[in-house]
Amino acid sequence: MRRALALTVLSAALSIATRATAAPTSKLLYSRSNDASSCPDEEALRQAVADRVGGDRFSPSGTQTIVVSVFRRGSPFVATVALVDESGVSHPPELHVEGSCGELLDAVALAIAIAIDPQSLARSATPPPPPTPSEPVATLPPPAAAPILPPPAPKEQPLGPVGEPSAPMPVRPAPLMIEARTGAVASLGTAPGPAVGLALGAEVRWRALSVALEGRVDAPSSMPASGGGEVSSWLVLGAIVPCFHQGPFFGCLVEQAGSVQTSGSGVSVTHAKSVPWRATGGRVGARLPFSETVEVQIHGDLVANLDPMTLVLDGAQVFKAPPATESLGAGVVFHFR
């Protein structure tokens, strides 16, 4: 490939040189496409040409203009070099490399140097003159010859159905993460008084999405009735909680279903009763890492009570659940891969 690139450089230089004038200076217009922004800039190209011709040959007042454009065509970097003067525009072959863009700019600089100063190629190939006899010359022993090692064998690549190297292996998707959590929950509106309970859950997470199943049991909460006696209740529920995670924060939908166990005391007629519980709403929260496999989680829920319960004691209404209930939870999350 280097031999082909050298021939292309020489062809490009000759194409430019056939239209170049004897003016010692030229204008340089250099541009890069967005996908070739990693290539060296115009200053680097000017310096590379100056190193080859022995000085800066570019000037805004030059009588000819050399136009260089660098872009990508698929994987290779490609450069075009054209000369603009009073005679028109030349169209030399394109220069392209599969490697770095720096190698391409070296080829462009060489083509320009040969075009504006053909003697620069002979000067770079002429070895420096030997020192005069009057100057002492230090004689050093020749360096030991390095052992010649065989080139490393190329790595074998699996062939596709037509004998071409197969495409690289696809990147494996992120694995699922299994989580378990436990914590305490305090709520208002699920019982006659403030309620405290225990929650357990299991969650499957993939990247920013997760789905959790939760179970919760509240301790009995009671309140006195105005006519005497006391009414109490406690909640048992299950929930499905799909969530979206962004950094340490998350937002979820909450669907709850369960039952409220109610009872009365202190009156002539008391009995226990089970009342259905259904609610839907949302959750927001955050997780703080404690270790590689443990996080501390806090969250708040706001759910709408789809079937508000009413507690009656000795024929009188004692408590009616509000249309919405709030809860605050805190707990620990364990990760399993």
C-alpha positions in Angstrom: 0.0 0.0 0.0 2.9 2.4 0.7 4.3 1.8 -2.8 0.9 2.7 -4.3 0.7 5.8 -2.1 4.2 6.8 -3.2 3.2 6.5 -6.9 0.1 8.5 -6.3 2.1 11.3 -4.5 4.5 11.5 -7.4 1.6 11.6 -9.9 -0.1 14.4 -7.9 3.2 16.4 -7.6 3.8 16.1 -11.4 0.2 17.1 -12.1 0.6 20.2 -10.0 4.1 21.0 -11.2 3.0 21.0 -14.9 0.8 24.0 -14.2 3.0 25.8 -11.6 4.8 29.0 -12.4 8.3 30.0 -11.4 6.9 32.3 -8.7 8.7 31.6 -5.4 5.5 31.9 -3.3 2.0 30.5 -3.4 -1.2 30.9 -1.6 -2.5 27.9 0.5 -6.1 27.1 1.0 -6.7 24.2 3.4 -10.0 22.7 4.6 -11.1 19.7 6.6 -14.6 18.1 6.7 -16.3 17.5 10.1 -15.4 13.8 10.0 -11.7 14.6 9.4 -11.4 17.2 12.2 -8.8 15.0 13.9 -6.4 15.6 11.0 -3.5 18.1 11.5 -4.4 21.7 10.9 -3.2 24.2 8.3 -0.2 25.3 10.4 1.1 21.7 10.6 0.8 21.3 6.8 2.7 24.6 6.2 5.4 23.5 8.5 5.7 20.1 6.9 6.1 21.8 3.5 8.6 24.3 4.8 10.7 21.5 6.3 11.0 19.9 2.8 11.7 23.0 0.8 13.9 24.9 3.3 11.5 27.7 4.2 8.0 29.1 4.1 6.9 29.4 0.4 3.4 30.5 1.1 2.2 34.1 1.0 -1.1 35.9 0.7 0.3 37.7 -2.3 1.4 34.6 -4.2 0.5 34.4 -7.8 -0.8 30.8 -7.6 -3.1 29.1 -5.1 -2.8 25.5 -3.9 -6.1 24.1 -2.7 -6.0 21.2 -0.3 -9.2 19.4 0.9 -9.2 16.5 3.4 -12.3 14.4 4.1 -13.3 10.8 4.7 -14.8 8.3 2.3 -15.9 5.5 4.4 -13.0 4.4 6.6 -10.0 5.9 4.6 -8.9 9.5 4.8 -8.8 11.2 1.4 -7.1 14.4 0.2 -7.3 16.3 -3.0 -4.6 18.8 -4.1 -5.3 21.3 -6.9 -3.5 24.4 -8.3 -5.4 27.5 -9.3 -3.7 30.2 -11.4 -4.6 32.3 -14.4 -4.6 29.1 -16.6 -7.3 27.3 -14.6 -7.5 24.4 -12.2 -5.6 21.1 -12.3 -7.2 17.9 -11.2 -4.6 15.5 -9.8 -5.3 12.0 -8.5 -6.7 11.7 -5.0 -4.4 10.7 -2.1 -5.9 8.3 0.5 -4.7 6.1 3.3 -6.3 3.5 5.5 -4.2 4.5 8.6 -3.8 7.8 10.4 -4.5 11.2 8.9 -1.0 12.3 9.8 0.4 9.9 7.2 -1.9 11.4 4.6 -0.8 14.9 5.4 2.8 13.9 5.1 2.0 12.6 1.6 0.2 15.9 0.7 3.2 18.0 2.0 5.6 15.9 -0.1 3.5 16.4 -3.2 3.3 20.1 -2.7 7.0 20.4 -2.0 8.0 18.5 -5.1 5.5 20.7 -7.2 6.8 24.1 -6.0 10.5 23.0 -5.7 11.5 19.8 -7.5 15.0 20.1 -6.2 13.8 19.5 -2.6 13.4 15.8 -3.4 17.1 15.7 -4.5 18.2 17.6 -1.5 16.4 15.3 0.9 17.9 12.3 -0.8 21.5 13.7 -0.8 23.5 12.5 2.2 25.4 15.3 4.2 29.1 15.8 3.1 31.8 14.0 5.2 33.7 16.1 7.7 36.9 17.9 6.6 40.2 16.3 7.6 40.9 19.2 9.9 38.0 18.2 12.1 38.6 15.4 14.5 36.3 12.5 13.9 35.4 10.2 16.7 35.4 6.6 15.7 32.9 4.4 17.4 32.7 0.7 17.1 29.9 -0.5 14.9 26.7 -1.4 16.8 26.1 -5.0 17.3 23.7 -6.4 14.8 20.2 -7.0 16.2 19.0 -10.5 15.8 16.5 -10.9 12.9 13.3 -12.2 14.2 10.6 -13.6 11.9 7.5 -11.4 11.6 4.6 -12.4 13.9 2.1 -14.7 12.3 -1.2 -12.9 11.4 -4.1 -13.7 13.6 -6.6 -15.9 11.9 -10.1 -14.5 11.4 -13.1 -16.6 10.9 -14.3 -16.5 7.3 -17.8 -15.6 6.2 -19.8 -17.5 3.7 -17.9 -16.0 0.7 -14.4 -16.3 2.1 -14.2 -12.8 3.5 -13.4 -12.0 7.2 -16.6 -12.2 9.2 -18.0 -9.1 11.0 -16.8 -8.5 14.5 -18.7 -10.2 17.3 -21.7 -8.1 18.4 -21.5 -6.5 21.8 -23.3 -8.4 24.4 -26.3 -6.7 26.0 -26.1 -5.5 29.6 -27.0 -8.4 31.9 -30.1 -8.4 34.0 -29.7 -7.5 37.7 -31.7 -9.1 40.5 -32.4 -7.0 43.6 -34.0 -7.7 46.9 -35.0 -5.0 49.4 -36.5 -4.6 52.8 -37.5 -1.5 54.8 -40.1 0.3 56.9 -43.1 2.3 55.7 -45.0 5.1 57.5 -48.4 6.1 56.0 -51.4 8.3 56.5 -55.0 7.5 55.3 -54.8 3.7 55.3 -56.1 3.4 58.9 -57.9 5.5 61.5 -54.5 6.8 62.7 -50.9 6.9 61.4 -49.7 3.5 60.5 -46.2 1.9 60.4 -45.4 -1.2 58.5 -42.8 -3.6 57.1 -42.2 -3.9 53.3 -40.3 -6.6 51.4 -39.6 -6.7 47.7 -37.8 -8.3 44.7 -36.8 -6.4 41.6 -35.5 -7.3 38.1 -33.5 -4.4 36.5 -32.1 -4.0 33.0 -30.2 -0.8 32.4 -32.5 2.1 33.3 -35.7 0.0 33.6 -36.9 -2.2 36.4 -40.0 -4.0 37.6 -40.6 -4.9 41.3 -43.0 -7.0 43.3 -43.6 -5.8 46.8 -45.5 -7.0 49.9 -46.4 -4.9 52.9 -47.9 -5.4 56.3 -48.9 -2.5 58.6 -49.2 -2.7 62.3 -52.7 -2.1 63.8 -53.7 1.5 64.1 -56.7 2.6 66.2 -58.7 5.6 67.3 -61.5 6.2 69.9 -65.1 6.6 68.8 -67.0 9.7 69.9 -69.8 7.5 71.6 -67.3 5.3 73.4 -65.3 2.3 72.3 -62.4 2.1 69.9 -62.0 1.0 66.2 -58.7 -0.3 64.7 -57.5 -1.6 61.4 -54.3 -3.0 59.7 -53.4 -3.3 56.1 -52.0 -6.2 54.1 -51.2 -5.5 50.4 -49.2 -6.6 47.4 -47.9 -4.2 44.7 -46.3 -4.2 41.2 -43.9 -1.3 40.7 -42.4 -0.5 37.2 -39.7 2.2 37.4 -37.3 4.3 35.4 -33.9 5.1 36.8 -31.7 8.2 36.1 -28.5 8.2 38.1 -29.4 7.9 41.8 -33.0 9.0 41.2 -36.0 7.0 40.1 -39.7 7.4 39.3 -42.3 4.6 39.4 -45.9 3.7 38.8 -47.6 1.9 41.8 -50.5 -0.6 41.6 -51.7 -1.9 45.0 -54.2 -4.6 45.9 -54.9 -6.1 49.3 -57.3 -6.0 52.3 -57.8 -4.0 55.4 -58.6 -6.0 58.6 -60.9 -4.0 60.9 -62.2 -4.5 64.4 -64.0 -2.6 67.2 -63.9 -2.8 70.9 -65.5 -1.3 74.0 -69.1 -1.5 72.8 -71.9 -4.0 73.2 -71.5 -5.4 69.6 -68.0 -5.9 68.2 -66.9 -7.9 65.3 -64.0 -8.1 62.9 -64.3 -7.5 59.2 -62.1 -7.6 56.1 -62.4 -4.8 53.6 -60.8 -4.8 50.0 -58.0 -2.3 49.3 -57.2 -1.1 45.8 -55.1 1.9 44.9 -53.0 3.3 42.1 -50.5 6.2 41.9 -46.8 7.1 41.7 -43.5 7.0 43.5 -40.3 9.1 43.5 -37.1 8.3 45.3 -33.4 8.1 45.4 -30.7 5.5 46.1 -27.4 6.1 47.9 -24.6 3.5 47.5 -23.4 1.9 50.7 -21.1 -0.7 49.1 -20.7 -2.5 45.8 -23.7 -4.7 46.5 -25.8 -2.6 48.9 -27.7 0.7 48.5 -29.8 2.7 50.9 -33.2 3.7 49.4 -35.7 6.4 50.4 -39.0 7.0 48.5 -42.4 8.6 48.8 -45.7 7.3 47.5 -48.9 9.1 46.6 -51.8 6.8 45.6 -55.5 7.3 44.9 -57.8 5.0 46.9 -60.0 3.4 44.3 -62.5 2.0 46.9 -62.3 4.1 50.1 -63.4 2.2 53.2 -65.8 3.3 55.9 -65.5 2.0 59.5 -68.7 1.9 61.5 -68.8 1.2 65.3 -72.1 0.4 67.1 -74.1 1.9 64.2 -72.1 5.2 63.9 -69.5 6.1 61.3 -66.1 6.4 63.0 -63.6 6.6 60.1 -63.8 7.1 56.3 -60.6 6.7 54.3 -59.6 9.8 52.2 -59.4 9.6 48.4 -55.6 9.7 48.5 -53.0 8.3 50.9 -49.4 9.2 51.4 -46.5 7.1 52.6 -42.8 7.5 53.2 -40.4 4.5 53.0 -36.8 3.8 53.8 -34.8 0.6 53.4 -31.9 -1.4 52.1 -31.4 -2.8 48.6 -29.2 -5.8 47.9 -27.8 -6.5 44.3 -27.4 -9.9 42.8 -25.9 -10.4 39.3 
